[in-house]
Amino acid sequence: MPKSRIRKKKKENRPQLDIEVENPLDAESPSWLAPVMLGSFLIGLAWIVTFYISQTLYPIPDIGAWNMVIGFAFIGVGFSLATRWR
């Protein structure tokens, strides 16, 4: 049986770039991230607990159930910061 022809691979003509990529596992969080994250969680929790304990009169009486949205917004900010914590 005849031997098949060997194909040569084309060499790429692009120049090789020496780019140093920082290892994302070695990166540290900024020092302000953890306190702001925990503070946001606690403020959101305190906001919602205050809303329920005061029978919807506090923290801001005129907006009613929107107080829940504000409390969960603080908690959402805490979760978004938690995704950046290393």
Distance bins in CASP14 RR format, pairs under 12 A and 6 or more apart:
PFRMAT RR
TARGET T0000
AUTHOR 0000-0000-0000
RMODE 2
METHOD distances of the structure
MODEL  1
21 27 0 0 0 0 0 1 0 0 0 0 0
22 28 0 0 0 0 0 1 0 0 0 0 0
23 86 0 0 0 0 0 1 0 0 0 0 0
24 84 0 0 0 0 0 1 0 0 0 0 0
24 86 0 0 0 0 1 0 0 0 0 0 0
25 86 0 0 0 0 1 0 0 0 0 0 0
26 86 0 0 0 0 1 0 0 0 0 0 0
27 33 0 0 0 0 0 1 0 0 0 0 0
27 84 0 0 0 0 1 0 0 0 0 0 0
27 85 0 0 0 0 0 1 0 0 0 0 0
27 86 1 0 0 1 0 0 0 0 0 0 0
28 34 0 0 0 0 0 1 0 0 0 0 0
28 84 0 0 0 0 0 1 0 0 0 0 0
28 85 0 0 0 0 1 0 0 0 0 0 0
28 86 1 0 0 1 0 0 0 0 0 0 0
29 35 0 0 0 0 0 1 0 0 0 0 0
29 36 0 0 0 0 0 1 0 0 0 0 0
29 37 0 0 0 0 1 0 0 0 0 0 0
29 81 0 0 0 0 1 0 0 0 0 0 0
29 82 0 0 0 0 0 1 0 0 0 0 0
29 83 0 0 0 0 0 1 0 0 0 0 0
29 84 1 0 0 1 0 0 0 0 0 0 0
29 85 1 0 1 0 0 0 0 0 0 0 0
29 86 1 0 1 0 0 0 0 0 0 0 0
30 36 0 0 0 0 1 0 0 0 0 0 0
30 37 0 0 0 0 0 1 0 0 0 0 0
30 81 0 0 0 0 0 1 0 0 0 0 0
30 84 0 0 0 0 1 0 0 0 0 0 0
30 85 0 0 0 0 1 0 0 0 0 0 0
30 86 0 0 0 0 1 0 0 0 0 0 0
31 37 0 0 0 0 0 1 0 0 0 0 0
31 85 0 0 0 0 0 1 0 0 0 0 0
32 38 0 0 0 0 0 1 0 0 0 0 0
32 39 0 0 0 0 0 1 0 0 0 0 0
32 40 0 0 0 0 0 1 0 0 0 0 0
32 81 0 0 0 0 1 0 0 0 0 0 0
32 84 0 0 0 0 0 1 0 0 0 0 0
32 85 0 0 0 0 0 1 0 0 0 0 0
33 39 0 0 0 0 0 1 0 0 0 0 0
33 40 0 0 0 0 0 1 0 0 0 0 0
33 77 0 0 0 0 0 1 0 0 0 0 0
33 78 0 0 0 0 1 0 0 0 0 0 0
33 80 0 0 0 0 0 1 0 0 0 0 0
33 81 1 0 0 1 0 0 0 0 0 0 0
33 82 0 0 0 0 1 0 0 0 0 0 0
33 83 0 0 0 0 0 1 0 0 0 0 0
33 84 1 0 0 1 0 0 0 0 0 0 0
33 85 1 0 1 0 0 0 0 0 0 0 0
33 86 0 0 0 0 1 0 0 0 0 0 0
34 40 0 0 0 0 0 1 0 0 0 0 0
34 41 0 0 0 0 0 1 0 0 0 0 0
34 78 0 0 0 0 0 1 0 0 0 0 0
34 81 0 0 0 0 1 0 0 0 0 0 0
34 82 0 0 0 0 1 0 0 0 0 0 0
34 84 0 0 0 0 0 1 0 0 0 0 0
34 85 1 0 0 1 0 0 0 0 0 0 0
34 86 0 0 0 0 0 1 0 0 0 0 0
35 41 0 0 0 0 0 1 0 0 0 0 0
35 42 0 0 0 0 0 1 0 0 0 0 0
35 43 0 0 0 0 0 1 0 0 0 0 0
35 78 0 0 0 0 0 1 0 0 0 0 0
35 81 0 0 0 0 0 1 0 0 0 0 0
35 85 0 0 0 0 0 1 0 0 0 0 0
36 42 0 0 0 0 0 1 0 0 0 0 0
36 43 0 0 0 0 0 1 0 0 0 0 0
36 74 0 0 0 0 0 1 0 0 0 0 0
36 77 0 0 0 0 1 0 0 0 0 0 0
36 78 1 0 0 1 0 0 0 0 0 0 0
36 80 0 0 0 0 0 1 0 0 0 0 0
36 81 1 0 0 1 0 0 0 0 0 0 0
36 82 0 0 0 0 0 1 0 0 0 0 0
36 84 0 0 0 0 0 1 0 0 0 0 0
36 85 0 0 0 0 0 1 0 0 0 0 0
37 43 0 0 0 0 0 1 0 0 0 0 0
37 44 0 0 0 0 0 1 0 0 0 0 0
37 74 0 0 0 0 0 1 0 0 0 0 0
37 75 0 0 0 0 0 1 0 0 0 0 0
37 76 0 0 0 0 0 1 0 0 0 0 0
37 77 0 0 0 0 1 0 0 0 0 0 0
37 78 1 0 1 0 0 0 0 0 0 0 0
37 79 0 0 0 0 1 0 0 0 0 0 0
37 80 0 0 0 0 1 0 0 0 0 0 0
37 81 1 0 1 0 0 0 0 0 0 0 0
37 82 1 0 1 0 0 0 0 0 0 0 0
37 83 0 0 0 0 1 0 0 0 0 0 0
37 84 0 0 0 0 1 0 0 0 0 0 0
37 85 1 0 0 1 0 0 0 0 0 0 0
38 44 0 0 0 0 0 1 0 0 0 0 0
38 45 0 0 0 0 0 1 0 0 0 0 0
38 74 0 0 0 0 0 1 0 0 0 0 0
38 75 0 0 0 0 0 1 0 0 0 0 0
38 77 0 0 0 0 0 1 0 0 0 0 0
38 78 0 0 0 0 1 0 0 0 0 0 0
38 79 0 0 0 0 0 1 0 0 0 0 0
38 81 0 0 0 0 1 0 0 0 0 0 0
38 82 0 0 0 0 1 0 0 0 0 0 0
38 85 0 0 0 0 0 1 0 0 0 0 0
39 45 0 0 0 0 1 0 0 0 0 0 0
39 46 0 0 0 0 1 0 0 0 0 0 0
39 47 0 0 0 0 0 1 0 0 0 0 0
39 74 0 0 0 0 1 0 0 0 0 0 0
39 75 0 0 0 0 0 1 0 0 0 0 0
39 76 0 0 0 0 0 1 0 0 0 0 0
39 77 0 0 0 0 1 0 0 0 0 0 0
39 78 1 0 0 1 0 0 0 0 0 0 0
39 81 0 0 0 0 1 0 0 0 0 0 0
39 82 0 0 0 0 0 1 0 0 0 0 0
40 46 0 0 0 0 0 1 0 0 0 0 0
40 47 0 0 0 0 0 1 0 0 0 0 0
40 70 0 0 0 0 0 1 0 0 0 0 0
40 71 0 0 0 0 1 0 0 0 0 0 0
40 72 0 0 0 0 0 1 0 0 0 0 0
40 73 0 0 0 0 1 0 0 0 0 0 0
40 74 1 0 1 0 0 0 0 0 0 0 0
40 75 1 0 0 1 0 0 0 0 0 0 0
40 76 1 0 0 1 0 0 0 0 0 0 0
40 77 1 0 1 0 0 0 0 0 0 0 0
40 78 1 0 1 0 0 0 0 0 0 0 0
40 79 0 0 0 0 1 0 0 0 0 0 0
40 80 0 0 0 0 1 0 0 0 0 0 0
40 81 1 0 0 1 0 0 0 0 0 0 0
40 82 0 0 0 0 1 0 0 0 0 0 0
41 47 0 0 0 0 0 1 0 0 0 0 0
41 48 0 0 0 0 0 1 0 0 0 0 0
41 71 0 0 0 0 0 1 0 0 0 0 0
41 72 0 0 0 0 0 1 0 0 0 0 0
41 73 0 0 0 0 0 1 0 0 0 0 0
41 74 1 0 0 1 0 0 0 0 0 0 0
41 75 1 0 0 1 0 0 0 0 0 0 0
41 76 0 0 0 0 1 0 0 0 0 0 0
41 77 0 0 0 0 1 0 0 0 0 0 0
41 78 1 0 1 0 0 0 0 0 0 0 0
41 79 0 0 0 0 1 0 0 0 0 0 0
41 80 0 0 0 0 0 1 0 0 0 0 0
41 81 0 0 0 0 1 0 0 0 0 0 0
41 82 0 0 0 0 1 0 0 0 0 0 0
41 85 0 0 0 0 0 1 0 0 0 0 0
42 48 0 0 0 0 0 1 0 0 0 0 0
42 49 0 0 0 0 0 1 0 0 0 0 0
42 71 0 0 0 0 0 1 0 0 0 0 0
42 74 0 0 0 0 1 0 0 0 0 0 0
42 75 0 0 0 0 1 0 0 0 0 0 0
42 77 0 0 0 0 0 1 0 0 0 0 0
42 78 0 0 0 0 1 0 0 0 0 0 0
43 49 0 0 0 0 0 1 0 0 0 0 0
43 50 0 0 0 0 0 1 0 0 0 0 0
43 59 0 0 0 0 0 1 0 0 0 0 0
43 70 0 0 0 0 1 0 0 0 0 0 0
43 71 1 0 0 1 0 0 0 0 0 0 0
43 72 0 0 0 0 0 1 0 0 0 0 0
43 73 0 0 0 0 0 1 0 0 0 0 0
43 74 1 0 1 0 0 0 0 0 0 0 0
43 75 0 0 0 0 1 0 0 0 0 0 0
43 76 0 0 0 0 0 1 0 0 0 0 0
43 77 0 0 0 0 1 0 0 0 0 0 0
43 78 0 0 0 0 1 0 0 0 0 0 0
44 50 0 0 0 0 1 0 0 0 0 0 0
44 51 0 0 0 0 1 0 0 0 0 0 0
44 59 0 0 0 0 0 1 0 0 0 0 0
44 67 0 0 0 0 0 1 0 0 0 0 0
44 68 0 0 0 0 0 1 0 0 0 0 0
44 69 0 0 0 0 0 1 0 0 0 0 0
44 70 1 0 0 1 0 0 0 0 0 0 0
44 71 1 0 1 0 0 0 0 0 0 0 0
44 72 1 0 0 1 0 0 0 0 0 0 0
44 73 1 0 0 1 0 0 0 0 0 0 0
44 74 1 1 0 0 0 0 0 0 0 0 0
44 75 1 0 1 0 0 0 0 0 0 0 0
44 76 0 0 0 0 1 0 0 0 0 0 0
44 77 0 0 0 0 1 0 0 0 0 0 0
44 78 0 0 0 0 1 0 0 0 0 0 0
44 79 0 0 0 0 0 1 0 0 0 0 0
45 51 0 0 0 0 0 1 0 0 0 0 0
45 52 0 0 0 0 0 1 0 0 0 0 0
45 71 1 0 0 1 0 0 0 0 0 0 0
45 72 0 0 0 0 0 1 0 0 0 0 0
45 74 0 0 0 0 1 0 0 0 0 0 0
45 75 1 0 0 1 0 0 0 0 0 0 0
45 76 0 0 0 0 0 1 0 0 0 0 0
45 78 0 0 0 0 0 1 0 0 0 0 0
46 52 0 0 0 0 0 1 0 0 0 0 0
46 53 0 0 0 0 0 1 0 0 0 0 0
46 54 0 0 0 0 0 1 0 0 0 0 0
46 58 0 0 0 0 0 1 0 0 0 0 0
46 59 0 0 0 0 1 0 0 0 0 0 0
46 67 0 0 0 0 0 1 0 0 0 0 0
46 70 0 0 0 0 0 1 0 0 0 0 0
46 71 0 0 0 0 1 0 0 0 0 0 0
46 74 0 0 0 0 1 0 0 0 0 0 0
46 75 0 0 0 0 0 1 0 0 0 0 0
47 53 0 0 0 0 0 1 0 0 0 0 0
47 54 0 0 0 0 0 1 0 0 0 0 0
47 58 0 0 0 0 1 0 0 0 0 0 0
47 59 1 0 1 0 0 0 0 0 0 0 0
47 60 0 0 0 0 1 0 0 0 0 0 0
47 63 0 0 0 0 0 1 0 0 0 0 0
47 66 0 0 0 0 0 1 0 0 0 0 0
47 67 1 0 0 1 0 0 0 0 0 0 0
47 68 0 0 0 0 1 0 0 0 0 0 0
47 69 0 0 0 0 0 1 0 0 0 0 0
47 70 1 0 0 1 0 0 0 0 0 0 0
47 71 1 0 1 0 0 0 0 0 0 0 0
47 72 0 0 0 0 1 0 0 0 0 0 0
47 73 0 0 0 0 1 0 0 0 0 0 0
47 74 1 0 0 1 0 0 0 0 0 0 0
47 75 0 0 0 0 1 0 0 0 0 0 0
47 77 0 0 0 0 0 1 0 0 0 0 0
48 54 0 0 0 0 0 1 0 0 0 0 0
48 56 0 0 0 0 0 1 0 0 0 0 0
48 58 0 0 0 0 0 1 0 0 0 0 0
48 59 0 0 0 0 1 0 0 0 0 0 0
48 65 0 0 0 0 0 1 0 0 0 0 0
48 67 1 0 0 1 0 0 0 0 0 0 0
48 68 1 0 0 1 0 0 0 0 0 0 0
48 69 0 0 0 0 0 1 0 0 0 0 0
48 70 0 0 0 0 1 0 0 0 0 0 0
48 71 1 0 1 0 0 0 0 0 0 0 0
48 72 1 0 0 1 0 0 0 0 0 0 0
48 73 0 0 0 0 0 1 0 0 0 0 0
48 74 0 0 0 0 1 0 0 0 0 0 0
48 75 0 0 0 0 1 0 0 0 0 0 0
49 58 0 0 0 0 0 1 0 0 0 0 0
49 59 0 0 0 0 0 1 0 0 0 0 0
49 67 0 0 0 0 0 1 0 0 0 0 0
49 68 0 0 0 0 0 1 0 0 0 0 0
49 71 0 0 0 0 1 0 0 0 0 0 0
49 75 0 0 0 0 0 1 0 0 0 0 0
50 56 0 0 0 0 0 1 0 0 0 0 0
50 57 0 0 0 0 1 0 0 0 0 0 0
50 58 1 0 1 0 0 0 0 0 0 0 0
50 59 1 0 1 0 0 0 0 0 0 0 0
50 60 0 0 0 0 0 1 0 0 0 0 0
50 61 0 0 0 0 0 1 0 0 0 0 0
50 67 0 0 0 0 1 0 0 0 0 0 0
50 68 0 0 0 0 0 1 0 0 0 0 0
50 70 0 0 0 0 0 1 0 0 0 0 0
50 71 0 0 0 0 1 0 0 0 0 0 0
51 57 0 0 0 0 1 0 0 0 0 0 0
51 58 1 0 0 1 0 0 0 0 0 0 0
51 59 1 0 0 1 0 0 0 0 0 0 0
51 60 0 0 0 0 1 0 0 0 0 0 0
51 61 0 0 0 0 0 1 0 0 0 0 0
51 63 0 0 0 0 0 1 0 0 0 0 0
51 64 0 0 0 0 1 0 0 0 0 0 0
51 65 0 0 0 0 1 0 0 0 0 0 0
51 66 0 0 0 0 1 0 0 0 0 0 0
51 67 1 0 1 0 0 0 0 0 0 0 0
51 68 1 0 0 1 0 0 0 0 0 0 0
51 69 0 0 0 0 0 1 0 0 0 0 0
51 70 0 0 0 0 1 0 0 0 0 0 0
51 71 1 0 0 1 0 0 0 0 0 0 0
51 72 0 0 0 0 0 1 0 0 0 0 0
52 58 0 0 0 0 0 1 0 0 0 0 0
52 59 0 0 0 0 0 1 0 0 0 0 0
52 65 0 0 0 0 0 1 0 0 0 0 0
52 67 0 0 0 0 1 0 0 0 0 0 0
52 68 0 0 0 0 1 0 0 0 0 0 0
52 71 0 0 0 0 0 1 0 0 0 0 0
53 59 0 0 0 0 0 1 0 0 0 0 0
53 67 0 0 0 0 0 1 0 0 0 0 0
54 60 0 0 0 0 0 1 0 0 0 0 0
54 61 0 0 0 0 1 0 0 0 0 0 0
54 64 0 0 0 0 0 1 0 0 0 0 0
54 67 0 0 0 0 1 0 0 0 0 0 0
55 61 0 0 0 0 0 1 0 0 0 0 0
55 64 0 0 0 0 0 1 0 0 0 0 0
55 67 0 0 0 0 0 1 0 0 0 0 0
56 62 0 0 0 0 0 1 0 0 0 0 0
56 63 0 0 0 0 1 0 0 0 0 0 0
56 64 1 0 1 0 0 0 0 0 0 0 0
56 65 1 0 0 1 0 0 0 0 0 0 0
56 66 0 0 0 0 0 1 0 0 0 0 0
56 67 1 0 0 1 0 0 0 0 0 0 0
56 68 0 0 0 0 1 0 0 0 0 0 0
57 63 0 0 0 0 0 1 0 0 0 0 0
57 64 0 0 0 0 1 0 0 0 0 0 0
57 67 0 0 0 0 1 0 0 0 0 0 0
58 64 0 0 0 0 0 1 0 0 0 0 0
58 67 0 0 0 0 1 0 0 0 0 0 0
58 70 0 0 0 0 0 1 0 0 0 0 0
59 66 0 0 0 0 0 1 0 0 0 0 0
59 67 1 0 0 1 0 0 0 0 0 0 0
59 68 0 0 0 0 0 1 0 0 0 0 0
59 70 1 0 0 1 0 0 0 0 0 0 0
59 71 0 0 0 0 1 0 0 0 0 0 0
59 74 0 0 0 0 0 1 0 0 0 0 0
60 66 1 0 0 1 0 0 0 0 0 0 0
60 67 1 0 1 0 0 0 0 0 0 0 0
60 68 0 0 0 0 0 1 0 0 0 0 0
60 69 0 0 0 0 0 1 0 0 0 0 0
60 70 1 0 0 1 0 0 0 0 0 0 0
60 71 0 0 0 0 0 1 0 0 0 0 0
61 67 0 0 0 0 1 0 0 0 0 0 0
63 69 0 0 0 0 1 0 0 0 0 0 0
63 70 0 0 0 0 1 0 0 0 0 0 0
63 71 0 0 0 0 0 1 0 0 0 0 0
64 70 0 0 0 0 0 1 0 0 0 0 0
65 71 0 0 0 0 0 1 0 0 0 0 0
65 72 0 0 0 0 0 1 0 0 0 0 0
66 72 0 0 0 0 0 1 0 0 0 0 0
66 73 0 0 0 0 0 1 0 0 0 0 0
67 73 0 0 0 0 0 1 0 0 0 0 0
67 74 0 0 0 0 0 1 0 0 0 0 0
68 74 0 0 0 0 0 1 0 0 0 0 0
68 75 0 0 0 0 0 1 0 0 0 0 0
69 75 0 0 0 0 0 1 0 0 0 0 0
69 76 0 0 0 0 0 1 0 0 0 0 0
70 76 0 0 0 0 0 1 0 0 0 0 0
70 77 0 0 0 0 0 1 0 0 0 0 0
71 77 0 0 0 0 1 0 0 0 0 0 0
71 78 0 0 0 0 0 1 0 0 0 0 0
72 78 0 0 0 0 0 1 0 0 0 0 0
72 79 0 0 0 0 0 1 0 0 0 0 0
73 79 0 0 0 0 0 1 0 0 0 0 0
73 80 0 0 0 0 0 1 0 0 0 0 0
74 80 0 0 0 0 0 1 0 0 0 0 0
74 81 0 0 0 0 0 1 0 0 0 0 0
75 81 0 0 0 0 0 1 0 0 0 0 0
75 82 0 0 0 0 0 1 0 0 0 0 0
76 82 0 0 0 0 1 0 0 0 0 0 0
76 83 0 0 0 0 0 1 0 0 0 0 0
77 83 0 0 0 0 0 1 0 0 0 0 0
77 84 0 0 0 0 0 1 0 0 0 0 0
78 84 0 0 0 0 0 1 0 0 0 0 0
78 85 0 0 0 0 1 0 0 0 0 0 0
79 85 0 0 0 0 0 1 0 0 0 0 0
END
